[in-house]
Amino acid sequence: MRELTAEDFKKAMPNPFYDKLIKEITVPIRLDDFAIFEEIAKNNGETPELLIKRCLHTSAKRLQETP
């Protein structure tokens, strides 16, 4: 089985539930803080935005578990 590429995803059908499941926001972030995410993301072979989203998701789950 071949690995999917960005081109494969561009051809895919958009998620019909995106608007119901996703809330897009804009958050200002200091350049030095972003640089930290950028460096870690580079080491992991991903984008800083994806790393930040994963951190937010993990933090949200931890907050839900906290009594």
MOPE-V795386 format. One record per residue. N is the residue number from 0. RES is the residue in one small letter. OMEGA is omega in degrees with one decimal (* if undefined). Layout:
n=N res=RES omega=OMEGA
n=N res=RES omega=OMEGA
This chain:
n=0 res=m omega=-177.8
n=1 res=r omega=179.1
n=2 res=e omega=179.1
n=3 res=l omega=179.7
n=4 res=t omega=176.9
n=5 res=a omega=177.8
n=6 res=e omega=177.6
n=7 res=d omega=-178.7
n=8 res=f omega=177.6
n=9 res=k omega=-179.1
n=10 res=k omega=-175.7
n=11 res=a omega=177.0
n=12 res=m omega=177.9
n=13 res=p omega=179.3
n=14 res=n omega=-178.6
n=15 res=p omega=-178.9
n=16 res=f omega=-175.9
n=17 res=y omega=-177.2
n=18 res=d omega=-179.8
n=19 res=k omega=-174.0
n=20 res=l omega=-173.2
n=21 res=i omega=173.9
n=22 res=k omega=179.6
n=23 res=e omega=178.4
n=24 res=i omega=174.5
n=25 res=t omega=-179.0
n=26 res=v omega=176.5
n=27 res=p omega=-179.9
n=28 res=i omega=-179.9
n=29 res=r omega=-177.7
n=30 res=l omega=179.7
n=31 res=d omega=174.5
n=32 res=d omega=178.7
n=33 res=f omega=179.6
n=34 res=a omega=177.4
n=35 res=i omega=177.7
n=36 res=f omega=-178.8
n=37 res=e omega=-179.4
n=38 res=e omega=179.4
n=39 res=i omega=-179.6
n=40 res=a omega=179.0
n=41 res=k omega=178.6
n=42 res=n omega=-179.9
n=43 res=n omega=-179.5
n=44 res=g omega=179.4
n=45 res=e omega=178.8
n=46 res=t omega=176.9
n=47 res=p omega=-179.7
n=48 res=e omega=178.8
n=49 res=l omega=177.8
n=50 res=l omega=179.5
n=51 res=i omega=178.2
n=52 res=k omega=-179.8
n=53 res=r omega=177.3
n=54 res=c omega=178.1
n=55 res=l omega=179.7
n=56 res=h omega=179.4
n=57 res=t omega=179.1
n=58 res=s omega=178.6
n=59 res=a omega=178.5
n=60 res=k omega=179.1
n=61 res=r omega=178.3
n=62 res=l omega=177.9
n=63 res=q omega=-178.0
n=64 res=e omega=-177.9
n=65 res=t omega=180.0
n=66 res=p omega=*
